[in-house]
Amino acid sequence: MHALIEDRYNVTYYPAHLSRKLREAGMNYAKPRSMDPRQPDDAEEILAERLIKALGEDPEEREEEEPVVFGFFR
């Protein structure tokens, strides 16, 4: 992110200042995380089952496909 801004705009920001600028603009900065090696192979299936139980509906019974997006930021 820093290198992109510096290359494109010839401006250098301290990382903490850049994150403040992003928040002021209504955006969030998040680093991608690698997969946890302790994660079970069927983790996505487990999540889908828990969502069905929590929401009380089966996504296959819906007429339209609605995307579900989860995000976790600090």
C-alpha positions as CSV (number, residue, x, y, z in Angstrom):
1,M,0.0,0.0,0.0
2,H,2.7,2.4,1.0
3,A,4.8,1.6,-2.1
4,L,1.8,2.0,-4.4
5,I,1.1,5.5,-3.0
6,E,4.7,6.5,-3.1
7,D,5.1,5.2,-6.7
8,R,1.9,6.8,-8.0
9,Y,1.8,10.1,-6.1
10,N,5.4,10.5,-5.0
11,V,4.3,11.0,-1.4
12,T,5.5,9.0,1.6
13,Y,3.2,8.5,4.7
14,Y,4.1,7.0,8.0
15,P,2.0,3.8,8.4
16,A,0.0,5.0,11.4
17,H,-0.8,8.2,9.5
18,L,-1.9,6.3,6.4
19,S,-4.3,4.2,8.5
20,R,-5.8,7.4,9.9
21,K,-6.2,8.9,6.4
22,L,-8.0,5.7,5.3
23,R,-10.4,5.8,8.3
24,E,-11.2,9.5,7.6
25,A,-12.1,8.5,4.1
26,G,-14.4,5.7,5.5
27,M,-12.1,2.8,4.6
28,N,-10.3,0.2,6.6
29,Y,-6.8,-1.3,6.2
30,A,-6.5,-5.0,6.8
31,K,-3.7,-7.4,6.1
32,P,-4.5,-10.8,4.6
33,R,-3.9,-13.6,6.9
34,S,-2.7,-17.1,6.0
35,M,-4.9,-20.1,6.7
36,D,-4.6,-21.6,10.2
37,P,-3.1,-25.0,9.9
38,R,-5.3,-26.2,12.8
39,Q,-8.4,-25.4,10.7
40,P,-10.4,-28.6,9.9
41,D,-10.7,-29.6,6.3
42,D,-14.4,-29.1,6.3
43,A,-14.4,-25.7,8.0
44,E,-16.6,-24.1,5.3
45,E,-19.2,-26.8,5.6
46,I,-19.2,-26.4,9.4
47,L,-19.6,-22.6,9.0
48,A,-22.5,-23.1,6.5
49,E,-24.3,-25.5,8.9
50,R,-23.9,-23.1,11.9
51,L,-25.2,-20.2,9.8
52,I,-28.3,-22.2,8.8
53,K,-28.9,-22.9,12.5
54,A,-28.3,-19.3,13.6
55,L,-30.4,-17.7,10.8
56,G,-33.1,-20.4,10.9
57,E,-33.2,-20.8,7.1
58,D,-31.6,-23.0,4.5
59,P,-29.9,-21.0,1.7
60,E,-30.9,-23.6,-0.9
61,E,-34.6,-22.9,-0.2
62,R,-34.3,-19.2,-1.1
63,E,-35.6,-18.0,-4.5
64,E,-32.7,-15.5,-5.0
65,E,-29.1,-15.9,-4.2
66,E,-28.1,-13.2,-1.7
67,P,-24.4,-12.8,-0.9
68,V,-23.3,-12.8,2.7
69,V,-20.2,-10.9,3.6
70,F,-18.4,-11.1,6.9
71,G,-15.5,-8.8,7.8
72,F,-13.4,-8.5,10.9
73,F,-11.4,-5.4,11.5
74,R,-9.4,-4.1,14.4
